[in-house]
Amino acid sequence: MDWGKYVIIAQMDGRMKSMFEQGEIHGVKKSAVIAIAVLVGALGFGGGLLAGSKTYATGTLFGNDAPEGVDFSPVWKAWQVMDEKFVPAAVSTTSLAAASTTDPTQKRVWGMIEGLAASVDDPYTYFLPPAEQKQFEDDMTGAFEGVGMEIAVRDEILTIISPLKGTPAERAGLRAGDKVLSIAGEDTRGMDISTAVQKIRGPKGSTVTFSIVREGWTEPKDISVVRDVINVPIVTTEKKDGVFIVTLASFTANSPALFRDALREFVDSGLTRLIIDLRGNPGGYLDAAVDMASWFLPTGKVVVVEDYAGNNENVTHRSRGYDIFNDNLRLVILVDKGSASASEILALALKSHGEATLVGKTTFGKGSVQELIEITPDTGLKLTVARWLGPNGEHIPHSGIVPDVEIDRTEDDITAGKDPQLDKAIEMVNSR
């Protein structure tokens, strides 16, 4: 191993630094529905509508940028009818976006954006009104109050991507792949991610109860979780049976530096057998995954490609060529159904280039790219804009990445403190 080839990157490229994956993490960094976000430009509504003009022509809203061939007259007719005829009921139900303001005109505008986002039937595309936008920004700081898990809508069912290690969600027994039928007694059918996050988040010491369905169970079970301050875990190391194990819990902005330190510790140990544990890692910054892959790959090797399906030029992310290890390195990566997004990018890159063997269970399958677009200074639209392609040009499948060696870790194993997946990984690196 040539530690002399070790390189410190003090400044990240601005575009890459701004990219991060989304997944909804409750009380944790949102790996937020959790993928990649790029903070970009602003899109505003024209003054005619917001000023209360009764002339609801398309040009009033869009000026010279009106979408060609789109008839907005039904929207403006509905708006006008509501202005003239609507009488509020004694009890009303509003969307999460509408509930974020008391201004009736603003409620309608935000409700329209919310409905527009929902119309594409993509669980990772949704509107963030002010409260949710601020929550998302707070989540990216990495410490706040909640239960510590990431969720997504999978096949129209609210699903736990992963409870983060050492969090209340994990301690309460929630598992990657659990289906959430209700939150605090409220049915989750049709519930979007932002609404679910609002219901799950809460002050330290308070309790939230989930109705959960799990593969192998014959009926749902209620699991109560006591909320706490969540400090997002990142990198831990240990040695076992002559193997150095790096456990990576998330891809945060400072993960590359912490991973670098872990690799330095590995090199200093004199060991040549390495396991990177990505189980239950829901993702994070794209740049972190690219940086970590660069320790094992020569300069210029493809780590991942953003495929924009012709809407923009594809973007190829390549190894920075730190490439400090020689042929004596034996590397296994542990994955499971809680490994998503950046975890899948790193695992697939090292597998495709022949640097690592994957052991565990099929990954989550978060193969899309999200962009967080500023709509107003305090609201945003998270929009799926691309898909990930691995080094060989294949999409990360919706069904997930199948490991080279599949091995389960059952509920009984977890209860008994056994880890057959780790045991298998140790066996493999010691036998190569």
Secondary structure, 3 states (H helix, E strand, C coil): CCHHHCCCCCCCCHHHHCEEEEEEEECCCCCEEEEEEECEEECCCCHHHHCCCCCCCHHHHHHHHCCCCCCCHHHHHHHHHHHHHCCCCCCCCCCCCHHHCCCHHHHHHHHHHHHHHHCCCCCCCEEECHHHHHHHHHHCCCEEEECCEEEEEECCEEEEEEECCCCHHHHCCCCCCCEEEEECCEECCCCCHHHHHHHHCCCCCCEEEEEEECCCCCCCEEEEEECEEEECCCEEEEEECCEEEEEECCECCCHHHHHHHHHHHHHHHCCCEEEEECCCCCCECHHHHHHHHCCCCCCCCEEEEEECCCCCCCEEEECCCCCCCCCCCEEEEEECCCCCCHHHHHHHHHHHCCCCEEEECCCCCCCEEEEEEEEECCEEEEEEEEEEECCCCCECCCCCCCCCEECCCCHHHHHCCCCHHHHHHHHHHHHC
